[in-house]
Amino acid sequence: MGVKPELLEILACPACHAKIELKADGSGLRCTACHRVYPIRDEIPVLIVEEASLEETPAAA
């Protein structure tokens, strides 16, 4: 089922309060500012900073 678009509109990153978006593969929610990825377990977003992983960002060329 996934995360509903209405829920994504109101969620924010617990660490920096920026917008979060669903990863392309649906495995987690990614912060657009600090690049933390929060897991989704049993269709429930786990928005706990300690549970997040940092996603590598491509180096600027």
C-alpha positions in Angstrom: 0.0 0.0 0.0 2.8 2.4 0.8 2.8 5.9 2.3 -0.2 8.0 1.3 0.6 11.3 -0.5 -1.5 13.2 2.0 0.7 12.0 4.8 3.9 12.9 2.9 2.6 16.5 2.6 2.5 17.0 6.4 5.6 15.0 7.4 8.9 16.7 8.1 12.4 15.4 9.0 12.6 15.1 12.8 16.3 16.2 12.7 16.2 19.3 10.6 12.4 19.9 9.9 12.9 19.9 6.1 10.6 18.1 3.6 10.8 14.4 3.3 10.0 12.3 0.2 9.5 8.7 -0.6 12.5 6.9 -2.0 12.1 5.6 -5.5 12.2 2.0 -4.4 9.7 2.7 -1.6 12.0 1.4 1.1 12.2 4.6 3.2 11.6 8.3 3.4 14.5 10.6 2.5 15.1 14.1 3.8 15.7 16.6 1.0 18.1 18.7 3.2 20.1 16.5 5.5 19.8 13.3 3.4 18.8 11.1 6.3 16.7 8.0 5.2 14.0 6.9 7.6 13.0 3.3 7.2 9.4 2.1 6.6 8.6 -1.1 8.5 5.2 -2.9 8.1 4.0 0.2 6.1 4.8 2.5 9.0 7.4 5.3 8.7 9.9 5.1 11.5 10.7 8.8 12.1 13.3 8.3 14.8 16.6 10.1 14.2 18.6 7.2 15.7 16.9 4.7 13.3 17.8 6.8 10.2 20.8 6.2 8.0 22.7 8.8 6.0 22.4 8.5 2.3 25.5 9.2 0.2 25.1 12.2 -2.1 26.9 12.4 -5.4 30.0 14.6 -5.4 29.7 17.9 -7.2 31.6 17.9 -10.5 
